[in-house]
Amino acid sequence: MIYFVEDDRNIRDLVVYTLSTTGFEARGCEDDKAFRVAMGDAVPELVLLDIMLPGTDGIQILRRMKANPATASIPIIMVTAKGAEFDKVKSLDLGADDYVTKPFGMMELVSRVRAVLRRTSRPVVESSDEEILTVGNITLNLPRHAVSVNGENVVLTLKEYQLLEELMSQPGILFSRDQLLDSIWGYAFHGETRTVDVHIRTLRKKLGDGAKHIQTVRGVGYKVAE
C-alpha cells in the first residue's frame, strides 16, 4: 500500500490512478487528518508526501513519522515546489528517502517509487563474520541492518545507512558523487550532487567520533579509511 498525501484533488487522483495501473495499491489523503485515519487502517509500504498542505504541512508530518519508532522505517518521498531547494534539503536532513519536484512526469514518479521500494526490501538472514563490516571504531552489521560506533548503536535513515554500507564495503576506494547517486538512488539525479553532500553531513553528525573515517576528496567525492 502506498499513501499519497496531497490536497490538490486532481493531482492526487491522477497519481493514485497511475500507481494503481502500474501494479501498486494506492490511497489518496487530502490532509494530515485523513492520513492519520489511513494509518490507523493499515501501515503503508511507502508514503508520498506533499510539503504544502493545509494545516499540518508535509515537513511536520515527516518530522513526526521519523520521531516515532513505529513509523520511522517507512520510506517517504517528498513532493516539493519547483526550485524550493530549502524544502528539499530540509526534507533530506529530516530523513526523507527521496523527493520529486512539481510538475513531475508520472513515469518518473513510478520509477522513483520502485527504486525506493527496492532498497527498503531487505531479507533477514543469519549473521556471520563475513557480514560484519568494520572500519576503525565503526561497525556495520549487514543482516541486522545495524550500525555502532565504539559499541554504541547509531540510528540512521535508510539512505544514510546505504551510503555508509557502500563506502565501508570498499575501504580506501574513492567514490565520486555521481557514482554514489547512481548506486544509492538507482537512477540519474540530473547532477543534483548536493543530495549526497547533505546525507554525508547528517551521517557524519550521527556517527560522532566515527565521522573521522569518512574522508572528503575535494571536487571528487568521498571514501572511508582508517
C-alpha distance (Angstrom), angle and dihedral (degrees) to the residues before:
residue distance angle dihedral
M1 . . .
I2 3.80 . .
Y3 3.80 122.0 .
F4 3.79 120.4 -153.9
V5 3.80 113.8 -162.1
E6 3.82 107.2 -161.3
D7 3.80 130.8 138.6
D8 3.82 95.6 -153.0
R9 3.80 103.6 89.0
N10 3.82 95.3 -158.1
I11 3.81 93.2 53.8
R12 3.80 92.0 41.3
D13 3.79 94.0 51.6
L14 3.81 93.1 45.1
V15 3.81 93.6 51.1
V16 3.81 93.2 45.3
Y17 3.81 89.9 49.1
T18 3.82 92.7 48.1
L19 3.80 92.8 48.9
S20 3.80 90.9 46.8
T21 3.81 92.2 52.4
T22 3.81 93.2 48.1
G23 3.78 96.9 57.2
F24 3.81 103.6 -83.8
E25 3.76 132.3 114.2
A26 3.80 107.2 -129.9
R27 3.79 139.5 179.2
G28 3.78 130.0 -170.3
C29 3.81 126.1 -138.6
E30 3.79 122.2 -169.0
D31 3.81 97.0 -156.1
D32 3.80 145.0 -8.6
K33 3.79 92.8 -78.4
A34 3.81 92.1 57.5
F35 3.80 89.9 43.0
R36 3.81 91.3 54.9
V37 3.81 89.4 51.7
A38 3.82 90.6 50.6
M39 3.81 91.5 48.6
G40 3.79 88.1 53.8
D41 3.80 90.0 55.2
A42 3.81 98.5 47.2
V43 3.80 139.3 -14.4
P44 3.84 109.7 -116.9
E45 3.78 128.7 -134.8
L46 3.81 90.0 -133.7
V47 3.81 139.9 2.4
L48 3.81 126.8 -143.5
L49 3.78 104.7 -156.8
D50 3.80 127.1 -168.3
I51 3.80 113.6 -148.8
M52 3.82 99.1 -149.5
L53 3.80 101.5 65.8
P54 3.82 128.6 147.8
G55 3.79 113.7 -104.4
T56 3.80 108.1 -7.1
D57 3.80 106.0 31.0
G58 3.78 128.5 -145.6
I59 3.80 95.2 -99.1
Q60 3.81 90.6 55.9
I61 3.80 91.3 48.4
L62 3.81 91.1 48.3
R63 3.80 91.4 50.2
R64 3.80 91.4 49.1
M65 3.80 93.9 49.3
K66 3.80 94.5 48.4
A67 3.81 91.2 48.2
N68 3.81 92.1 54.0
P69 3.85 114.5 78.2
A70 3.81 89.5 -150.0
T71 3.83 92.8 61.1
A72 3.82 103.9 20.8
S73 3.81 93.7 98.6
I74 3.82 95.6 51.8
P75 3.83 107.6 109.5
I76 3.81 114.4 -121.1
I77 3.80 129.8 -161.4
M78 3.80 113.0 -164.2
V79 3.80 122.8 -144.4
T80 3.80 110.2 -144.7
A81 3.80 137.3 -176.7
K82 3.80 118.3 -101.5
G83 3.79 111.3 -82.8
A84 3.82 94.6 5.2
E85 3.81 94.8 136.1
F86 3.80 92.6 161.1
D87 3.80 91.0 59.0
K88 3.80 91.1 47.9
V89 3.79 94.2 50.4
K90 3.80 93.2 43.6
S91 3.81 90.8 50.2
L92 3.79 92.0 51.7
D93 3.79 91.3 46.3
L94 3.81 89.5 54.3
G95 3.80 92.8 51.9
A96 3.81 107.2 -90.5
D97 3.80 112.1 156.4
D98 3.80 96.9 -144.2
Y99 3.79 143.4 -23.0
V100 3.79 138.9 -140.4
T101 3.78 125.2 -154.2
K102 3.81 124.1 -134.3
P103 2.93 125.3 -85.7
F104 3.80 94.8 42.4
G105 3.80 134.0 166.9
M106 3.79 116.9 -112.1
M107 3.79 94.1 -129.5
E108 3.79 91.2 50.2
L109 3.79 88.7 52.9
V110 3.81 92.1 49.4
S111 3.81 89.7 48.9
R112 3.79 91.6 52.8
V113 3.79 92.4 46.8
R114 3.80 90.8 51.9
A115 3.80 92.2 46.7
V116 3.81 92.7 52.5
L117 3.81 93.1 45.3
R118 3.81 91.5 50.2
R119 3.76 89.6 55.6
T120 3.78 95.4 46.5
S121 3.80 94.6 51.8
R122 3.78 105.4 89.3
P123 3.82 124.6 165.7
V124 3.80 118.2 -131.7
V125 3.82 112.5 -122.9
E126 3.74 136.4 166.8
S127 3.78 117.8 -87.0
S128 3.79 124.3 -110.2
D129 3.78 135.9 170.3
E130 3.81 90.2 -101.1
E131 3.80 89.8 60.1
I132 3.80 95.2 56.4
L133 3.81 115.7 88.3
T134 3.80 118.6 -162.5
V135 3.79 130.2 -176.4
G136 3.79 115.2 169.3
N137 3.80 107.7 -50.6
I138 3.83 94.3 -16.9
T139 3.81 118.3 99.4
L140 3.79 123.2 -173.6
N141 3.81 119.2 -167.6
L142 3.81 107.0 -158.8
P143 3.83 102.0 -164.5
R144 3.79 92.5 43.1
H145 3.80 92.3 43.4
A146 3.81 86.8 -135.7
V147 3.81 134.2 141.7
S148 3.78 129.1 -163.6
V149 3.80 136.1 179.4
N150 3.80 117.4 -156.5
G151 3.79 87.2 -11.2
E152 3.82 93.9 -55.6
N153 3.80 118.1 120.0
V154 3.81 117.1 -114.9
V155 3.82 120.8 -156.9
L156 3.81 112.7 -141.1
T157 3.77 134.8 177.4
L158 3.79 116.8 -114.3
K159 3.81 94.6 -99.9
E160 3.82 92.7 45.8
Y161 3.79 89.5 51.9
Q162 3.79 92.9 47.6
L163 3.80 92.0 49.8
L164 3.78 91.3 50.5
E165 3.79 91.8 46.7
E166 3.81 91.5 49.9
L167 3.80 92.5 50.5
M168 3.82 95.6 42.4
S169 3.80 92.8 48.1
Q170 3.81 88.3 70.1
P171 3.83 109.4 27.8
G172 3.78 113.7 -158.6
I173 3.81 93.7 16.9
L174 3.80 115.1 123.6
F175 3.80 115.6 -130.6
S176 3.79 119.5 -162.9
R177 3.79 118.4 -137.3
D178 3.80 90.1 -112.6
Q179 3.81 90.9 53.0
L180 3.78 91.0 51.8
L181 3.81 92.2 47.1
D182 3.79 91.2 52.1
S183 3.80 94.3 43.9
I184 3.80 99.6 43.9
W185 3.80 102.7 30.6
G186 3.78 94.6 34.1
Y187 3.80 100.8 -139.3
A188 3.78 142.2 52.5
F189 3.78 110.3 -65.2
H190 3.80 94.8 -165.3
G191 3.79 94.9 -113.3
E192 3.80 95.9 -57.6
T193 3.78 92.0 142.8
R194 3.78 90.6 155.8
T195 3.80 84.5 83.6
V196 3.81 89.2 69.6
D197 3.80 92.5 46.2
V198 3.80 91.8 52.1
H199 3.79 92.5 51.3
I200 3.80 92.7 45.3
R201 3.80 89.4 51.9
T202 3.80 93.9 52.0
L203 3.82 90.7 42.4
R204 3.79 91.9 54.2
K205 3.79 91.1 48.4
K206 3.79 91.7 53.8
L207 3.81 94.3 44.6
G208 3.81 91.6 57.0
D209 3.81 108.1 -178.9
G210 3.80 89.3 11.5
A211 3.81 91.0 63.7
K212 3.80 89.7 84.8
H213 3.81 88.9 74.7
I214 3.81 93.2 62.7
Q215 3.78 104.1 81.0
T216 3.80 127.3 -166.9
V217 3.79 120.4 -140.0
R218 3.78 101.6 -159.0
G219 3.78 114.9 -118.5
V220 3.79 92.9 4.8
G221 3.80 117.7 55.8
Y222 3.78 144.3 -98.4
K223 3.80 143.9 -51.9
V224 3.79 138.2 179.9
A225 3.78 118.7 -125.7
E226 3.81 140.8 156.1
